Amino acid sequence: VADDITTVNTMEKKLAEYKCDTNEALCLKLVRFPEDVEDDSTTFHPEYSHQIYGDDEVAFGYKGLQIQLFYTAGNLSTLFKVKYSSKVTEVFDCVEPDDIEGKIREIVPAGFTCNADDFSSLLEKEANFKPFGTLLHTYTVHSEEAGELTYQIHKAEVTCPGFLEYHERLQTFLMWFIETASFIDADDDRWDFFLVFEKYNKDGETLYATVGYMTVYNYYVYPDKTRPRVSQMLILPPFQGEGHGAQLLEAVHRFYCSLPKVQDITAEDPSDSYVKLRDFVLVKFCQGLQSFSADKLHLGFSADMAKEAQDKLKINKKHARRVYEILRLRATDMSDEEQARAFRLEVKKRLFGPYRKNQRELTKMRKCLRPEELVSHMDQMDTQTQHEELEKSYQGVVEDYRRIIERIATQA
């Protein structure tokens, strides 16, 4: 028996050597110059790979696994290669290695190459790549290494030649950077696409690199309006933290504000980081409105604020309320006890909404639940816990608001 256990343990150790973290094994690249291919500093890795490789994000069967997905910077022509130093079937029988390649092929559209020389010739064609659609906005960003860099935001149409194929390649990045991402049916003409590109020079020519994008679905609102809803937004990792998300959201918001048929602009299941970005952009827009002027903020959130935000900026009441709270915090002297208390009560009143709803539900439950069932529901949220939760929510909200106020101050 001891011998058997030793054999099993040795086997398990050997097999463990053939497990790889798929987030580390997957190497992504946006290639501008031939030397980028071998340059490790241009490589970035996924945040998530569970949608492709399972919840534990582990691939079995390979030592030294490297899954290369390299894209030309503009057109996103793709090189796909799998490398490893050894494979489990070479050592053990009856243990199948994972089908690494098959899983990638499920999400990467046909037309990729597995040959480095073919990829080099695709890279040479990048000079022919031009941004799709209509130019909406141009802006510059100062970079320590490169000086002034110019960026363009375009609104693309599905009818643009080559756009649908390009979008299929672009959306593969969603799987690696948005936790619950799914692909969209881009053929539906209610979709709008907004793309960000960087202009750069190569051998004296101007080329364009893909920076990020946003998809927006236009819902019908009775009788004659539409409600654009942001579905996906991604700034590719090499460009994150440079302010492109705010530029994109601002340009998209301005675009829809110019359309009379748009009622308001919303987002589908927004992440925390998207909500913070939206708060920042909407505060920038609203701080110049008459109803949000400093002398009106301490009077509370008003119908005028909701109406002006809706009419002029297509901002719905819920979002306008958050903007009001941020601007009110900015105009409040928090070292003045009375002002601070008034602000705190104003925010907590809004945050208390869900708890009040809970109380109403409990009242209904009392009529139809048996006593022991009711007790278990009552225990879930006693008054003390409610107060603690409310205070925690309030502190979190204020912290987020302060960051937005600081960010706006640095850009003033």
URCORMO-V269001 format. One record per residue. N is the residue number from 1. RES is the residue in one small letter. SS is DSSP state (@ for helix, = for strand, . for the rest). PHI is phi in degrees with one decimal (none if undefined). D_CENTER is the distance of its C-alpha to the mean C-alpha in Angstrom with 1 decimal. Layout:
n:N res:RES ss:SS phi:PHI d_center:D_CENTER
n:N res:RES ss:SS phi:PHI d_center:D_CENTER
This chain:
n:1 res:v ss:. phi:none d_center:53.9
n:2 res:a ss:@ phi:-57.6 d_center:53.1
n:3 res:d ss:@ phi:-61.3 d_center:52.9
n:4 res:d ss:@ phi:-62.0 d_center:50.6
n:5 res:i ss:@ phi:-62.7 d_center:48.2
n:6 res:t ss:@ phi:-59.9 d_center:48.3
n:7 res:t ss:@ phi:-60.6 d_center:47.6
n:8 res:v ss:@ phi:-61.9 d_center:44.6
n:9 res:n ss:@ phi:-61.0 d_center:43.2
n:10 res:t ss:@ phi:-62.0 d_center:43.8
n:11 res:m ss:@ phi:-60.1 d_center:42.1
n:12 res:e ss:@ phi:-61.6 d_center:39.0
n:13 res:k ss:@ phi:-62.0 d_center:38.8
n:14 res:k ss:@ phi:-60.4 d_center:39.0
n:15 res:l ss:@ phi:-64.3 d_center:36.4
n:16 res:a ss:@ phi:-60.2 d_center:34.0
n:17 res:e ss:. phi:-65.7 d_center:34.3
n:18 res:y ss:. phi:-101.8 d_center:32.7
n:19 res:k ss:= phi:-105.6 d_center:29.4
n:20 res:c ss:= phi:-130.6 d_center:26.3
n:21 res:d ss:= phi:-73.9 d_center:22.9
n:22 res:t ss:@ phi:-69.5 d_center:20.7
n:23 res:n ss:@ phi:-67.8 d_center:17.8
n:24 res:e ss:@ phi:-81.7 d_center:20.6
n:25 res:a ss:@ phi:-69.2 d_center:22.5
n:26 res:l ss:= phi:-81.9 d_center:19.7
n:27 res:c ss:= phi:-113.2 d_center:19.9
n:28 res:l ss:= phi:-108.3 d_center:17.6
n:29 res:k ss:= phi:-153.1 d_center:18.8
n:30 res:l ss:= phi:-114.1 d_center:18.6
n:31 res:v ss:= phi:-98.7 d_center:22.3
n:32 res:r ss:. phi:-105.9 d_center:24.2
n:33 res:f ss:. phi:-121.5 d_center:27.5
n:34 res:p ss:@ phi:-52.4 d_center:29.6
n:35 res:e ss:@ phi:-69.2 d_center:29.8
n:36 res:d ss:@ phi:-62.0 d_center:26.0
n:37 res:v ss:@ phi:-59.2 d_center:26.6
n:38 res:e ss:@ phi:-93.9 d_center:28.7
n:39 res:d ss:. phi:-88.8 d_center:26.9
n:40 res:d ss:@ phi:-62.4 d_center:25.0
n:41 res:s ss:@ phi:-69.4 d_center:23.4
n:42 res:t ss:@ phi:-92.7 d_center:21.2
n:43 res:t ss:. phi:-82.4 d_center:19.9
n:44 res:f ss:= phi:-133.9 d_center:16.6
n:45 res:h ss:. phi:-122.6 d_center:15.7
n:46 res:p ss:. phi:-67.7 d_center:13.2
n:47 res:e ss:. phi:-87.0 d_center:11.6
n:48 res:y ss:. phi:-136.2 d_center:12.5
n:49 res:s ss:. phi:-139.2 d_center:15.4
n:50 res:h ss:@ phi:-66.8 d_center:16.7
n:51 res:q ss:@ phi:-69.2 d_center:16.0
n:52 res:i ss:@ phi:-102.0 d_center:18.4
n:53 res:y ss:@ phi:-114.2 d_center:20.7
n:54 res:g ss:. phi:87.8 d_center:21.0
n:55 res:d ss:. phi:-58.4 d_center:20.1
n:56 res:d ss:. phi:-82.4 d_center:22.0
n:57 res:e ss:. phi:51.9 d_center:20.2
n:58 res:v ss:= phi:-129.4 d_center:23.7
n:59 res:a ss:= phi:-110.5 d_center:25.7
n:60 res:f ss:= phi:-109.9 d_center:29.4
n:61 res:g ss:. phi:115.9 d_center:32.2
n:62 res:y ss:= phi:-137.1 d_center:31.6
n:63 res:k ss:= phi:-106.6 d_center:32.4
n:64 res:g ss:. phi:60.3 d_center:30.5
n:65 res:l ss:. phi:-71.1 d_center:27.9
n:66 res:q ss:= phi:-135.9 d_center:25.7
n:67 res:i ss:= phi:-103.5 d_center:23.5
n:68 res:q ss:= phi:-97.3 d_center:22.9
n:69 res:l ss:= phi:-125.8 d_center:20.4
n:70 res:f ss:= phi:-106.1 d_center:21.1
n:71 res:y ss:= phi:-122.0 d_center:20.1
n:72 res:t ss:= phi:-67.7 d_center:22.0
n:73 res:a ss:. phi:-61.6 d_center:19.9
n:74 res:g ss:. phi:-94.2 d_center:20.4
n:75 res:n ss:. phi:-77.8 d_center:21.4
n:76 res:l ss:. phi:62.3 d_center:19.5
n:77 res:s ss:. phi:-59.0 d_center:22.9
n:78 res:t ss:= phi:-116.5 d_center:22.5
n:79 res:l ss:= phi:-107.7 d_center:24.7
n:80 res:f ss:= phi:-126.9 d_center:24.6
n:81 res:k ss:= phi:-137.7 d_center:26.9
n:82 res:v ss:= phi:-116.0 d_center:27.6
n:83 res:k ss:= phi:-123.6 d_center:29.8
n:84 res:y ss:. phi:-161.0 d_center:31.6
n:85 res:s ss:. phi:-85.8 d_center:34.8
n:86 res:s ss:= phi:-155.3 d_center:36.2
n:87 res:k ss:= phi:-123.8 d_center:35.6
n:88 res:v ss:@ phi:-59.7 d_center:36.8
n:89 res:t ss:@ phi:-66.1 d_center:39.2
n:90 res:e ss:@ phi:-72.7 d_center:41.2
n:91 res:v ss:. phi:-112.2 d_center:42.2
n:92 res:f ss:. phi:-114.7 d_center:42.1
n:93 res:d ss:. phi:-89.6 d_center:43.2
n:94 res:c ss:. phi:58.1 d_center:41.7
n:95 res:v ss:. phi:-121.2 d_center:38.2
n:96 res:e ss:. phi:-84.7 d_center:35.7
n:97 res:p ss:. phi:-73.8 d_center:32.8
n:98 res:d ss:. phi:-64.5 d_center:29.4
n:99 res:d ss:. phi:-84.8 d_center:28.7
n:100 res:i ss:@ phi:-60.6 d_center:26.0
n:101 res:e ss:@ phi:-68.7 d_center:26.4
n:102 res:g ss:@ phi:-59.1 d_center:26.6
n:103 res:k ss:@ phi:-69.0 d_center:23.2
n:104 res:i ss:@ phi:-70.2 d_center:21.5
n:105 res:r ss:@ phi:-61.5 d_center:23.6
n:106 res:e ss:. phi:-66.6 d_center:22.2
n:107 res:i ss:. phi:-110.7 d_center:18.8
n:108 res:v ss:. phi:-89.0 d_center:19.9
n:109 res:p ss:. phi:-64.9 d_center:21.9
n:110 res:a ss:. phi:-56.9 d_center:25.5
n:111 res:g ss:. phi:108.4 d_center:26.8
n:112 res:f ss:. phi:-76.6 d_center:25.5
n:113 res:t ss:= phi:-117.4 d_center:28.2
n:114 res:c ss:. phi:-110.3 d_center:29.4
n:115 res:n ss:. phi:-115.2 d_center:31.7
n:116 res:a ss:@ phi:-62.4 d_center:31.1
n:117 res:d ss:@ phi:-67.6 d_center:33.8
n:118 res:d ss:@ phi:-62.1 d_center:32.3
n:119 res:f ss:@ phi:-64.1 d_center:28.9
n:120 res:s ss:@ phi:-60.5 d_center:30.8
n:121 res:s ss:@ phi:-70.9 d_center:32.4
n:122 res:l ss:@ phi:-67.2 d_center:29.0
n:123 res:l ss:@ phi:-64.0 d_center:27.9
n:124 res:e ss:@ phi:-66.6 d_center:31.1
n:125 res:k ss:@ phi:-83.9 d_center:30.1
n:126 res:e ss:@ phi:-59.3 d_center:26.9
n:127 res:a ss:@ phi:-62.0 d_center:29.2
n:128 res:n ss:@ phi:-82.0 d_center:29.4
n:129 res:f ss:. phi:-77.8 d_center:25.7
n:130 res:k ss:. phi:-125.2 d_center:25.0
n:131 res:p ss:. phi:-56.8 d_center:21.8
n:132 res:f ss:. phi:-81.7 d_center:21.8
n:133 res:g ss:. phi:77.3 d_center:22.6
n:134 res:t ss:= phi:-97.3 d_center:23.4
n:135 res:l ss:= phi:-73.2 d_center:22.7
n:136 res:l ss:= phi:-100.5 d_center:21.2
n:137 res:h ss:= phi:-160.4 d_center:20.8
n:138 res:t ss:= phi:-122.4 d_center:21.8
n:139 res:y ss:= phi:-148.4 d_center:21.1
n:140 res:t ss:= phi:-120.9 d_center:22.1
n:141 res:v ss:= phi:-130.2 d_center:20.8
n:142 res:h ss:= phi:-87.6 d_center:23.4
n:143 res:s ss:= phi:-117.6 d_center:23.2
n:144 res:e ss:. phi:-56.3 d_center:25.8
n:145 res:e ss:. phi:-77.5 d_center:26.6
n:146 res:a ss:. phi:-106.1 d_center:26.3
n:147 res:g ss:= phi:75.7 d_center:27.2
n:148 res:e ss:= phi:-79.2 d_center:25.8
n:149 res:l ss:= phi:-112.9 d_center:23.1
n:150 res:t ss:= phi:-105.5 d_center:22.6
n:151 res:y ss:= phi:-125.9 d_center:19.4
n:152 res:q ss:= phi:-129.4 d_center:19.4
n:153 res:i ss:= phi:-113.1 d_center:17.2
n:154 res:h ss:= phi:-118.3 d_center:18.7
n:155 res:k ss:= phi:-102.0 d_center:18.6
n:156 res:a ss:= phi:-100.2 d_center:19.5
n:157 res:e ss:. phi:-109.5 d_center:21.8
n:158 res:v ss:. phi:-63.7 d_center:22.1
n:159 res:t ss:. phi:-79.8 d_center:25.7
n:160 res:c ss:. phi:-62.0 d_center:25.1
n:161 res:p ss:. phi:-55.8 d_center:27.0
n:162 res:g ss:. phi:84.8 d_center:24.9
n:163 res:f ss:@ phi:-68.3 d_center:21.5
n:164 res:l ss:@ phi:-60.3 d_center:21.1
n:165 res:e ss:@ phi:-67.3 d_center:21.8
n:166 res:y ss:@ phi:-61.6 d_center:19.5
n:167 res:h ss:@ phi:-63.3 d_center:16.6
n:168 res:e ss:@ phi:-60.9 d_center:17.6
n:169 res:r ss:@ phi:-72.6 d_center:17.3
n:170 res:l ss:@ phi:-62.9 d_center:14.0
n:171 res:q ss:. phi:-71.9 d_center:12.2
n:172 res:t ss:@ phi:-61.1 d_center:13.6
n:173 res:f ss:@ phi:-65.4 d_center:10.9
n:174 res:l ss:@ phi:-57.0 d_center:8.5
n:175 res:m ss:@ phi:-58.8 d_center:11.1
n:176 res:w ss:@ phi:-92.4 d_center:10.9
n:177 res:f ss:@ phi:-127.8 d_center:7.4
n:178 res:i ss:. phi:-124.4 d_center:6.1
n:179 res:e ss:. phi:-59.6 d_center:9.0
n:180 res:t ss:. phi:-117.7 d_center:10.4
n:181 res:a ss:. phi:-67.6 d_center:9.5
n:182 res:s ss:. phi:-144.2 d_center:12.5
n:183 res:f ss:. phi:-78.1 d_center:14.0
n:184 res:i ss:. phi:-110.8 d_center:15.3
n:185 res:d ss:. phi:-87.7 d_center:18.8
n:186 res:a ss:. phi:-68.3 d_center:18.6
n:187 res:d ss:. phi:-70.6 d_center:22.3
n:188 res:d ss:. phi:-66.7 d_center:22.0
n:189 res:d ss:. phi:-76.1 d_center:22.9
n:190 res:r ss:. phi:-85.0 d_center:21.0
n:191 res:w ss:= phi:-82.0 d_center:17.7
n:192 res:d ss:= phi:-114.8 d_center:16.9
n:193 res:f ss:= phi:-123.8 d_center:15.0
n:194 res:f ss:= phi:-124.3 d_center:14.1
n:195 res:l ss:= phi:-123.6 d_center:14.1
n:196 res:v ss:= phi:-112.1 d_center:14.4
n:197 res:f ss:= phi:-127.5 d_center:17.3
n:198 res:e ss:= phi:-103.9 d_center:19.2
n:199 res:k ss:= phi:-87.1 d_center:23.0
n:200 res:y ss:= phi:-144.0 d_center:24.9
n:201 res:n ss:= phi:-103.7 d_center:28.6
n:202 res:k ss:= phi:-144.1 d_center:30.1
n:203 res:d ss:. phi:51.0 d_center:33.9
n:204 res:g ss:. phi:79.7 d_center:34.3
n:205 res:e ss:= phi:-106.8 d_center:32.0
n:206 res:t ss:= phi:-92.1 d_center:28.8
n:207 res:l ss:= phi:-120.2 d_center:25.9
n:208 res:y ss:= phi:-125.3 d_center:22.3
n:209 res:a ss:= phi:-114.6 d_center:19.2
n:210 res:t ss:= phi:-74.4 d_center:15.9
n:211 res:v ss:= phi:-106.6 d_center:13.2
n:212 res:g ss:= phi:175.8 d_center:10.2
n:213 res:y ss:= phi:-161.9 d_center:9.9
n:214 res:m ss:= phi:-141.3 d_center:9.2
n:215 res:t ss:= phi:-114.1 d_center:11.3
n:216 res:v ss:= phi:-133.7 d_center:13.3
n:217 res:y ss:= phi:-105.6 d_center:16.0
n:218 res:n ss:= phi:-95.6 d_center:19.2
n:219 res:y ss:= phi:-86.6 d_center:21.0
n:220 res:y ss:= phi:-82.9 d_center:24.7
n:221 res:v ss:= phi:-120.8 d_center:26.1
n:222 res:y ss:. phi:-60.8 d_center:29.8
n:223 res:p ss:. phi:-92.6 d_center:32.0
n:224 res:d ss:. phi:-143.7 d_center:30.6
n:225 res:k ss:= phi:-116.0 d_center:27.1
n:226 res:t ss:= phi:-127.8 d_center:23.5
n:227 res:r ss:= phi:-124.5 d_center:20.3
n:228 res:p ss:= phi:-66.5 d_center:17.3
n:229 res:r ss:= phi:-121.7 d_center:14.3
n:230 res:v ss:= phi:-65.0 d_center:10.7
n:231 res:s ss:= phi:-102.1 d_center:9.7
n:232 res:q ss:= phi:-134.8 d_center:6.7
n:233 res:m ss:= phi:-147.0 d_center:5.0
n:234 res:l ss:= phi:-147.2 d_center:4.8
n:235 res:i ss:= phi:-99.7 d_center:7.4
n:236 res:l ss:. phi:-64.8 d_center:9.6
n:237 res:p ss:@ phi:-49.1 d_center:10.7
n:238 res:p ss:@ phi:-61.8 d_center:14.1
n:239 res:f ss:@ phi:-110.7 d_center:13.0
n:240 res:q ss:. phi:-71.9 d_center:10.6
n:241 res:g ss:. phi:80.6 d_center:12.4
n:242 res:e ss:. phi:-110.7 d_center:14.5
n:243 res:g ss:. phi:92.0 d_center:13.5
n:244 res:h ss:@ phi:-69.3 d_center:12.1
n:245 res:g ss:@ phi:-61.0 d_center:9.1
n:246 res:a ss:@ phi:-65.8 d_center:12.0
n:247 res:q ss:@ phi:-61.2 d_center:14.2
n:248 res:l ss:@ phi:-66.3 d_center:12.2
n:249 res:l ss:@ phi:-62.9 d_center:11.7
n:250 res:e ss:@ phi:-63.2 d_center:15.4
n:251 res:a ss:@ phi:-64.3 d_center:16.7
n:252 res:v ss:@ phi:-66.3 d_center:15.3
n:253 res:h ss:@ phi:-62.8 d_center:16.7
n:254 res:r ss:@ phi:-61.9 d_center:19.9
n:255 res:f ss:@ phi:-59.3 d_center:20.3
n:256 res:y ss:@ phi:-71.0 d_center:20.2
n:257 res:c ss:@ phi:-63.1 d_center:22.4
n:258 res:s ss:. phi:-81.5 d_center:24.9
n:259 res:l ss:. phi:-101.0 d_center:25.3
n:260 res:p ss:. phi:-59.7 d_center:28.0
n:261 res:k ss:. phi:-76.4 d_center:27.0
n:262 res:v ss:= phi:-80.0 d_center:23.6
n:263 res:q ss:. phi:-84.1 d_center:24.0
n:264 res:d ss:. phi:-158.9 d_center:20.7
n:265 res:i ss:. phi:-116.1 d_center:16.9
n:266 res:t ss:= phi:-126.5 d_center:14.7
n:267 res:a ss:= phi:-138.9 d_center:11.4
n:268 res:e ss:. phi:-90.2 d_center:11.4
n:269 res:d ss:. phi:47.8 d_center:10.7
n:270 res:p ss:. phi:-69.4 d_center:8.2
n:271 res:s ss:. phi:-78.0 d_center:6.9
n:272 res:d ss:@ phi:-58.2 d_center:9.1
n:273 res:s ss:@ phi:-67.4 d_center:7.2
n:274 res:y ss:@ phi:-67.8 d_center:6.4
n:275 res:v ss:@ phi:-59.8 d_center:10.1
n:276 res:k ss:@ phi:-64.7 d_center:11.4
n:277 res:l ss:@ phi:-64.9 d_center:10.2
n:278 res:r ss:@ phi:-63.2 d_center:11.8
n:279 res:d ss:@ phi:-55.1 d_center:14.7
n:280 res:f ss:@ phi:-59.1 d_center:15.3
n:281 res:v ss:@ phi:-66.2 d_center:15.4
n:282 res:l ss:@ phi:-70.0 d_center:17.6
n:283 res:v ss:@ phi:-65.1 d_center:19.9
n:284 res:k ss:@ phi:-57.7 d_center:20.5
n:285 res:f ss:@ phi:-67.6 d_center:21.5
n:286 res:c ss:@ phi:-81.7 d_center:23.6
n:287 res:q ss:. phi:-62.5 d_center:25.5
n:288 res:g ss:. phi:-91.8 d_center:27.9
n:289 res:l ss:. phi:-77.1 d_center:28.8
n:290 res:q ss:@ phi:-54.9 d_center:32.3
n:291 res:s ss:@ phi:-69.7 d_center:31.5
n:292 res:f ss:@ phi:-99.8 d_center:29.1
n:293 res:s ss:. phi:-65.4 d_center:31.8
n:294 res:a ss:@ phi:-53.3 d_center:32.6
n:295 res:d ss:@ phi:-70.6 d_center:35.9
n:296 res:k ss:@ phi:-96.6 d_center:34.4
n:297 res:l ss:@ phi:-63.9 d_center:31.6
n:298 res:h ss:. phi:-74.0 d_center:34.0
n:299 res:l ss:. phi:-85.0 d_center:35.4
n:300 res:g ss:. phi:102.6 d_center:32.4
n:301 res:f ss:. phi:-70.9 d_center:29.8
n:302 res:s ss:. phi:-116.7 d_center:31.8
n:303 res:a ss:@ phi:-62.0 d_center:32.0
n:304 res:d ss:@ phi:-62.2 d_center:32.3
n:305 res:m ss:@ phi:-61.7 d_center:28.8
n:306 res:a ss:@ phi:-59.2 d_center:27.3
n:307 res:k ss:@ phi:-69.9 d_center:29.3
n:308 res:e ss:@ phi:-66.0 d_center:28.8
n:309 res:a ss:@ phi:-63.1 d_center:25.0
n:310 res:q ss:@ phi:-68.7 d_center:25.1
n:311 res:d ss:@ phi:-68.3 d_center:27.8
n:312 res:k ss:@ phi:-90.8 d_center:26.7
n:313 res:l ss:@ phi:-126.5 d_center:22.9
n:314 res:k ss:. phi:55.6 d_center:22.0
n:315 res:i ss:. phi:-101.5 d_center:20.5
n:316 res:n ss:. phi:-77.0 d_center:21.4
n:317 res:k ss:@ phi:-60.6 d_center:23.5
n:318 res:k ss:@ phi:-62.3 d_center:21.1
n:319 res:h ss:@ phi:-71.3 d_center:18.7
n:320 res:a ss:@ phi:-62.3 d_center:21.9
n:321 res:r ss:@ phi:-63.5 d_center:23.2
n:322 res:r ss:@ phi:-63.8 d_center:20.4
n:323 res:v ss:@ phi:-59.4 d_center:21.0
n:324 res:y ss:@ phi:-56.6 d_center:24.7
n:325 res:e ss:@ phi:-62.1 d_center:24.3
n:326 res:i ss:@ phi:-66.2 d_center:22.5
n:327 res:l ss:@ phi:-66.6 d_center:25.2
n:328 res:r ss:@ phi:-67.1 d_center:27.9
n:329 res:l ss:@ phi:-59.6 d_center:26.9
n:330 res:r ss:@ phi:-62.1 d_center:27.2
n:331 res:a ss:. phi:-92.1 d_center:30.6
n:332 res:t ss:. phi:-102.3 d_center:31.8
n:333 res:d ss:. phi:-85.8 d_center:34.0
n:334 res:m ss:. phi:-72.4 d_center:32.9
n:335 res:s ss:. phi:-86.2 d_center:36.1
n:336 res:d ss:. phi:-88.6 d_center:38.1
n:337 res:e ss:@ phi:-57.0 d_center:38.4
n:338 res:e ss:@ phi:-66.6 d_center:38.9
n:339 res:q ss:@ phi:-61.8 d_center:36.0
n:340 res:a ss:@ phi:-62.5 d_center:33.7
n:341 res:r ss:@ phi:-65.0 d_center:35.0
n:342 res:a ss:@ phi:-61.5 d_center:34.6
n:343 res:f ss:@ phi:-65.5 d_center:30.9
n:344 res:r ss:@ phi:-60.6 d_center:30.4
n:345 res:l ss:@ phi:-62.9 d_center:32.2
n:346 res:e ss:@ phi:-61.6 d_center:30.2
n:347 res:v ss:@ phi:-72.2 d_center:26.8
n:348 res:k ss:@ phi:-64.8 d_center:28.3
n:349 res:k ss:@ phi:-58.7 d_center:29.8
n:350 res:r ss:@ phi:-69.9 d_center:26.5
n:351 res:l ss:@ phi:-65.1 d_center:25.1
n:352 res:f ss:. phi:-74.8 d_center:28.3
n:353 res:g ss:@ phi:-44.9 d_center:27.7
n:354 res:p ss:@ phi:-59.4 d_center:26.4
n:355 res:y ss:@ phi:-68.1 d_center:29.3
n:356 res:r ss:@ phi:-60.1 d_center:31.8
n:357 res:k ss:@ phi:-61.1 d_center:30.5
n:358 res:n ss:@ phi:-56.4 d_center:31.3
n:359 res:q ss:@ phi:-61.0 d_center:34.8
n:360 res:r ss:@ phi:-62.1 d_center:35.4
n:361 res:e ss:@ phi:-66.0 d_center:34.4
n:362 res:l ss:@ phi:-62.3 d_center:36.7
n:363 res:t ss:@ phi:-59.2 d_center:39.6
n:364 res:k ss:@ phi:-64.7 d_center:39.2
n:365 res:m ss:@ phi:-62.0 d_center:39.1
n:366 res:r ss:@ phi:-52.1 d_center:42.3
n:367 res:k ss:@ phi:-76.2 d_center:44.1
n:368 res:c ss:@ phi:-124.2 d_center:43.1
n:369 res:l ss:. phi:-100.8 d_center:42.3
n:370 res:r ss:. phi:-71.7 d_center:45.0
n:371 res:p ss:@ phi:-51.1 d_center:45.5
n:372 res:e ss:@ phi:-66.6 d_center:44.0
n:373 res:e ss:@ phi:-67.8 d_center:40.8
n:374 res:l ss:@ phi:-62.9 d_center:40.6
n:375 res:v ss:@ phi:-58.6 d_center:41.0
n:376 res:s ss:@ phi:-63.5 d_center:38.1
n:377 res:h ss:@ phi:-72.9 d_center:35.9
n:378 res:m ss:@ phi:-62.5 d_center:37.5
n:379 res:d ss:@ phi:-63.7 d_center:36.9
n:380 res:q ss:@ phi:-60.1 d_center:33.1
n:381 res:m ss:. phi:-148.5 d_center:32.9
n:382 res:d ss:. phi:-75.0 d_center:36.0
n:383 res:t ss:@ phi:-60.1 d_center:36.2
n:384 res:q ss:@ phi:-58.4 d_center:35.9
n:385 res:t ss:@ phi:-61.5 d_center:32.6
n:386 res:q ss:@ phi:-57.3 d_center:31.3
n:387 res:h ss:@ phi:-62.9 d_center:32.3
n:388 res:e ss:@ phi:-64.8 d_center:30.6
n:389 res:e ss:@ phi:-61.6 d_center:27.3
n:390 res:l ss:@ phi:-62.9 d_center:27.5
n:391 res:e ss:@ phi:-63.1 d_center:28.2
n:392 res:k ss:@ phi:-63.2 d_center:25.3
n:393 res:s ss:@ phi:-59.3 d_center:22.9
n:394 res:y ss:@ phi:-60.4 d_center:24.6
n:395 res:q ss:@ phi:-62.2 d_center:24.3
n:396 res:g ss:@ phi:-63.2 d_center:20.6
n:397 res:v ss:@ phi:-61.7 d_center:20.1
n:398 res:v ss:@ phi:-62.8 d_center:22.5
n:399 res:e ss:@ phi:-60.7 d_center:20.9
n:400 res:d ss:@ phi:-62.6 d_center:17.5
n:401 res:y ss:@ phi:-60.9 d_center:19.6
n:402 res:r ss:@ phi:-61.7 d_center:21.6
n:403 res:r ss:@ phi:-61.5 d_center:18.7
n:404 res:i ss:@ phi:-65.5 d_center:17.9
n:405 res:i ss:@ phi:-62.1 d_center:21.6
n:406 res:e ss:@ phi:-63.3 d_center:22.0
n:407 res:r ss:@ phi:-64.1 d_center:19.3
n:408 res:i ss:@ phi:-66.6 d_center:21.0
n:409 res:a ss:@ phi:-63.1 d_center:24.3
n:410 res:t ss:@ phi:-71.3 d_center:23.5
n:411 res:q ss:@ phi:-97.0 d_center:22.7
n:412 res:a ss:. phi:-68.2 d_center:25.8
